[in-house]
Amino acid sequence: MKHRPFCGVRLLLFILITLCASACTPMQPPSPSTSSSGPRSTFTYEETGIGSFTAHSVEEVRKAADQGVVLAQVMLGRAYYNGRWEWGVPQDYTEAAKWYRQAADRGSITAQETLGDMYSEGKGVPQDYTEAAKWYGKAADRGALGAQVTLGDMYYEGKGVPQDYTEAVKWYRKAANRDGIANFNLGRMYRDGKGVPKDAVQAYNFFTVAVAKVPIGEPRYEEAVKARDALAARLTAAQRAEIQNPSLEAQQHYKVATVALKNNDLEVAAEELNQAAKASPGNALILFSLATVQSKLERVEVAMENLKRAKQFGLPPEQREAAEELEINLTYQMKKLCVSDINQCPVITGACICNDGTEINMAAQGSTRKMAGKCCLTQLTKEDCNGGRGPNKCEDHGGVRSVVNK
């Protein structure tokens, strides 16, 4: 077999020439409607009751908006509202209002609600609460949740519309099935007798649903907890009995939960008991059952909250010992959570007794979830906060005495 000494050199020259040819060919920048990976960009927007719109370039969106395509107008309005530099669209509230108005006139609920926000805040248009109420009203009539709650607020405060508590109740009630704040507002109105007759039981029920729906940590959550607990302390025996009486809906959910527990399906049981508790917010047995299942699922924080409510409304004597055992178990689980994951620390709603014997009500401190990167605990004894000699130690953070893990 003959050797070919120049074969490798020829191959190397071929590769170099090929690379040179590639390098010398000027690169073409991608067009706005394409990506460097090949496929064209796609812009899609959907809205219930109107349909969907898809374009493959910003130019197509603009062209469609100019031709009166409502969803393209919403897309362009949103682009100007937020600023989309990758589209070549700077933030411009005036231009955003122009496109939102055109879309709102053609029936876009999103545009109507956003235009209400812009008039309320004076973004791109003069601040005008009357005009804001007009656009909120159009969106609210068609089921926009945020617009319904905001319109209720406007009637409650008399902002942009005549003050009308009855009208406020109407809009809060429309939003109540989907919104915790609406339930909180209805609770206030039943408590104070604004727009509706005073009714402590109804007020308590709405506050309870608000606590379940408003995310923990939001200001209205704390307000709802305090309002509910303050009202519960003033309820008469007859009112407590009315709240305790389970509704037919609650009974149905409770039966399904019982079957789920027999099949050891804790997730289904928890969901059914949660629905039962919503239907009869003050039923102690339902709340205790829910807390028990949540404890088994290691949902410690909500379990402790529901157990607290169950005890508040008075468990029958045969359940009290089990409730005490559950409370001890939940306290232990809380400590385990604090050791394992700072981000899952329970919200402080109880009292901490420190080594000097002082009882600190953590709820008054805003139910702090954690302080200085450490987790606060509830349901503690003096031994837990024994000057650093127990399993935990007392520390001061911003003037608040709290119990934290070592």
C-alpha positions in Angstrom: 0.0 0.0 0.0 1.5 3.4 -1.1 1.8 6.2 1.4 0.2 9.5 0.5 2.3 12.1 2.4 0.3 15.1 1.2 -3.2 13.7 1.8 -3.5 15.3 5.3 -2.2 18.6 4.0 -4.7 18.6 1.2 -7.5 17.9 3.6 -6.4 20.7 5.9 -6.2 23.2 3.0 -9.7 22.2 2.0 -11.1 22.8 5.5 -9.3 26.2 5.7 -10.6 27.3 2.3 -14.2 26.3 3.3 -14.0 28.2 6.6 -12.6 31.2 4.9 -15.4 31.2 2.4 -17.9 31.0 5.2 -16.3 33.7 7.2 -16.0 36.1 4.2 -19.8 35.8 3.5 -21.5 38.7 5.3 -24.1 37.6 7.9 -27.6 38.8 7.3 -29.4 40.1 10.5 -32.8 38.3 11.2 -35.8 40.2 10.1 -38.3 41.4 12.8 -40.7 38.6 11.8 -38.1 35.8 12.2 -35.9 34.4 14.9 -32.3 33.4 14.6 -33.3 29.8 15.1 -35.4 29.8 11.9 -39.2 29.8 12.8 -41.1 33.0 12.6 -42.2 34.7 15.9 -45.9 34.3 16.8 -48.0 36.9 18.6 -51.3 35.5 20.0 -54.0 37.0 22.1 -57.3 35.5 23.3 -60.3 37.0 25.0 -63.5 35.3 26.1 -66.4 36.3 24.0 -64.3 37.7 21.2 -62.0 34.9 20.1 -58.3 34.9 19.3 -55.9 36.8 17.1 -52.5 35.6 15.8 -49.8 37.6 14.0 -46.3 36.8 13.0 -44.8 40.3 13.3 -45.3 43.6 15.0 -46.1 45.1 11.7 -49.0 42.6 11.3 -50.3 43.6 14.7 -50.2 47.3 13.8 -51.8 46.8 10.5 -54.6 44.7 12.0 -55.1 47.3 14.8 -55.4 50.1 12.1 -58.0 48.0 10.3 -60.1 47.7 13.5 -59.3 44.2 14.7 -60.2 44.5 18.4 -57.7 42.0 19.8 -54.8 43.5 17.8 -55.8 46.9 19.4 -55.7 45.3 22.9 -52.3 43.9 22.1 -51.0 47.2 20.9 -52.5 49.0 23.8 -50.8 46.6 26.3 -47.5 47.0 24.5 -47.6 50.8 24.9 -48.9 50.5 28.5 -45.9 48.3 29.6 -43.3 49.3 27.0 -42.1 46.6 24.6 -38.7 47.5 23.4 -38.3 44.3 21.6 -41.3 45.4 19.5 -39.8 48.9 19.1 -42.7 50.2 21.3 -41.7 52.6 24.1 -43.9 53.0 27.2 -46.5 55.6 26.3 -49.7 55.8 28.3 -51.4 58.3 25.9 -50.9 55.9 23.0 -52.0 53.0 25.2 -55.2 54.8 26.1 -55.9 55.5 22.4 -55.7 51.8 21.5 -57.5 50.6 24.6 -60.4 53.1 23.9 -60.8 51.8 20.4 -60.9 48.2 21.7 -63.2 49.1 24.5 -65.7 50.7 22.1 -65.7 47.5 20.2 -66.5 45.4 23.3 -63.2 44.2 24.8 -63.7 43.6 28.5 -60.0 43.8 29.1 -59.8 47.1 27.4 -62.8 48.4 29.3 -61.4 47.5 32.7 -57.9 48.8 31.9 -59.4 52.1 30.6 -61.2 52.3 34.0 -57.8 51.9 35.7 -56.2 54.6 33.5 -58.9 57.1 34.3 -58.8 56.3 38.0 -55.0 56.7 38.1 -54.7 59.5 35.5 -52.4 57.5 33.2 -52.4 58.8 29.7 -55.8 60.6 30.3 -56.9 63.2 32.9 -57.9 61.6 36.2 -61.6 61.3 36.1 -63.4 59.0 38.5 -66.8 59.4 36.8 -65.3 58.2 33.5 -63.5 55.4 35.4 -66.8 54.3 36.9 -68.4 54.3 33.5 -65.8 51.9 32.0 -65.7 49.7 35.2 -69.4 49.5 34.9 -69.2 48.2 31.3 -66.7 45.6 32.2 -68.5 44.6 35.5 -71.8 44.1 33.6 -70.0 41.5 31.6 -68.4 39.7 34.5 -65.0 41.2 35.0 -64.1 40.3 38.6 -61.7 43.2 39.3 -64.2 45.7 37.8 -67.0 44.4 40.0 -65.0 44.7 43.2 -63.7 48.2 42.2 -67.1 49.4 41.2 -68.4 48.2 44.6 -65.7 50.2 46.3 -66.6 53.3 44.3 -70.3 53.1 45.3 -69.2 52.4 48.9 -67.0 55.5 49.0 -69.1 57.7 46.6 -66.1 58.1 44.3 -67.2 59.0 40.7 -70.8 57.9 41.5 -73.3 58.8 44.2 -72.6 57.0 47.5 -75.0 54.0 47.5 -74.4 51.1 50.0 -77.1 49.0 48.4 -75.4 49.3 45.0 -72.0 48.5 46.6 -73.5 45.3 48.2 -74.9 44.3 44.7 -71.5 44.4 43.1 -69.6 42.8 46.0 -72.2 40.0 46.0 -71.6 39.4 42.2 -67.9 39.0 42.9 -68.1 37.0 46.2 -68.0 33.6 44.7 -64.6 34.3 43.2 -63.0 36.9 45.4 -61.9 37.1 49.0 -61.9 40.9 49.3 -65.5 41.0 48.1 -66.4 38.6 51.0 -64.5 40.8 53.5 -66.4 43.9 52.3 -69.7 42.1 52.6 -68.8 41.1 56.1 -68.2 44.7 57.0 -71.5 45.7 55.5 -73.5 43.1 57.3 -71.6 43.9 60.6 -72.3 47.6 60.3 -75.7 47.4 58.7 -74.7 49.4 55.5 -76.9 48.6 52.5 -78.2 45.5 54.3 -79.8 44.9 57.8 -77.3 44.2 60.5 -76.7 40.5 60.7 -73.8 39.2 62.9 -74.2 35.6 61.6 -74.0 36.7 58.0 -71.1 39.0 58.8 -69.2 36.2 60.5 -69.8 33.8 57.6 -68.5 36.4 55.1 -65.4 37.2 57.2 -64.7 33.5 57.5 -64.8 33.0 53.7 -62.6 36.0 53.3 -60.0 34.4 55.6 -60.1 31.3 53.4 -59.8 33.1 50.1 -57.5 36.1 50.8 -53.8 35.0 50.5 -52.0 34.9 53.8 -49.7 37.9 54.2 -51.9 40.3 52.4 -53.2 43.2 54.6 -56.9 42.3 54.2 -56.1 38.7 55.4 -55.1 40.1 58.8 -58.1 42.5 58.9 -60.4 39.6 58.1 -59.0 37.4 60.9 -59.3 40.2 63.4 -62.8 41.1 62.3 -64.0 37.5 62.4 -62.5 36.8 65.8 -63.8 40.1 67.3 -67.2 39.3 66.0 -67.1 35.7 67.3 -66.4 37.0 70.8 -69.7 39.0 70.8 -72.0 36.3 69.3 -74.9 35.2 71.5 -75.6 31.6 72.2 -78.4 31.6 69.7 -76.2 33.1 67.0 -73.5 30.5 67.7 -76.1 27.7 67.4 -77.3 29.1 64.1 -73.7 29.1 62.8 -73.1 25.6 64.1 -76.1 24.2 62.3 -74.7 22.6 59.2 -76.4 23.5 55.9 -77.6 20.8 53.5 -74.7 21.6 51.2 -72.3 21.1 54.1 -73.9 17.8 55.1 -73.5 16.5 51.6 -69.8 17.4 51.4 -69.2 15.9 54.9 -70.7 12.6 53.7 -68.4 12.5 50.7 -65.5 13.3 53.0 -66.4 10.4 55.3 -66.4 7.9 52.4 -63.0 9.3 51.2 -61.5 8.9 54.7 -62.7 5.2 54.7 -60.8 4.8 51.4 -57.8 6.6 52.9 -58.0 9.3 50.2 -56.9 12.3 52.3 -56.7 14.8 49.4 -60.4 14.3 48.5 -61.4 14.3 52.1 -59.6 17.6 52.7 -61.2 19.2 49.7 -64.7 18.0 50.7 -64.3 19.1 54.3 -63.0 22.5 53.1 -66.2 22.9 51.0 -68.3 21.8 53.9 -66.5 24.4 56.1 -67.2 27.1 53.6 -70.9 26.1 53.5 -71.1 26.2 57.3 -68.2 28.3 58.5 -68.9 28.1 62.2 -69.5 24.3 62.6 -66.9 23.1 65.1 -67.1 19.4 64.2 -66.5 20.1 60.5 -63.6 22.5 61.4 -62.0 19.9 63.8 -62.3 17.2 61.1 -60.7 19.4 58.5 -57.9 20.3 60.9 -57.3 16.6 61.6 -57.0 15.7 57.9 -54.8 18.8 57.2 -52.5 17.7 60.0 -52.1 14.3 58.3 -51.3 16.0 55.0 -48.8 18.2 56.9 -50.6 21.4 56.1 -49.7 22.7 59.6 -50.5 26.3 59.4 -54.1 26.0 58.1 -54.7 23.0 60.4 -53.8 25.1 63.4 -56.1 27.9 62.2 -59.0 25.6 61.7 -58.4 23.9 65.1 -58.4 27.4 66.7 -61.8 28.2 65.1 -63.2 24.8 66.2 -62.3 25.4 69.8 -63.6 28.9 69.6 -67.1 27.7 68.7 -67.1 24.9 71.3 -66.3 21.3 70.6 -68.5 18.7 72.3 -66.8 17.2 75.5 -66.0 13.9 73.7 -63.9 15.8 71.1 -62.0 18.1 73.5 -59.3 15.6 74.5 -58.6 14.7 70.9 -58.4 18.4 70.1 -55.7 18.9 72.8 -53.7 16.0 71.4 -54.0 17.5 67.9 -52.8 20.9 69.1 -49.7 19.3 70.7 -49.0 17.3 67.5 -49.4 20.5 65.3 -47.1 22.4 67.6 -44.5 19.7 67.2 -45.0 19.7 63.4 -44.5 23.5 63.4 -41.1 23.1 65.1 -40.1 20.4 62.5 -41.1 22.8 59.7 -38.9 25.5 61.2 -35.9 23.2 61.4 -36.4 21.9 57.9 -37.5 24.9 55.8 -37.5 28.5 56.8 -39.8 29.4 53.9 -42.6 27.2 55.3 -42.7 28.9 58.7 -46.2 29.3 60.1 -47.8 32.6 60.6 -47.8 33.8 64.2 -51.3 34.2 65.4 -50.9 33.0 69.0 -48.9 34.2 72.0 -45.3 33.5 73.0 -44.3 33.3 76.6 -40.7 34.3 77.0 -38.3 33.6 79.8 -39.2 36.7 81.7 -42.8 35.5 81.9 -44.0 38.2 79.5 -46.7 37.1 77.1 -46.3 38.6 73.6 -49.3 38.6 71.3 -47.7 38.1 67.9 -50.9 38.9 66.1 -50.5 42.5 67.2 -47.1 42.5 65.5 -48.6 41.8 62.1 -48.4 38.0 62.3 -44.8 38.0 61.2 -43.9 34.8 59.3 -40.2 35.1 60.0 -37.8 37.6 61.6 -34.1 38.1 60.7 -34.2 35.0 58.6 -35.4 32.8 61.5 -38.7 31.1 62.1 -41.0 32.1 65.0 -43.1 29.5 66.7 -46.5 29.5 68.3 -48.1 27.6 71.3 -44.8 27.7 73.2 -44.2 27.4 77.0 -41.7 29.0 79.2 -39.4 26.0 78.8 -39.3 26.6 75.0 -38.0 30.1 75.7 -35.8 29.5 78.6 -33.0 32.0 78.1 -31.3 29.8 75.6 -31.3 26.7 77.8 -34.2 25.0 76.2 -34.6 23.8 72.6 -35.2 27.4 71.5 -34.0 30.8 72.6 -35.5 34.2 73.0 -34.3 37.0 70.6 -35.3 40.6 70.0 -35.9 41.8 66.5 -37.0 45.3 66.0 -38.3 45.6 69.5 -40.4 42.4 69.1 -39.6 39.6 71.5 -40.0 36.3 69.7 -39.1 32.6 70.0 -36.7 31.3 67.3 -34.8 28.1 66.7 -31.2 28.1 67.8 
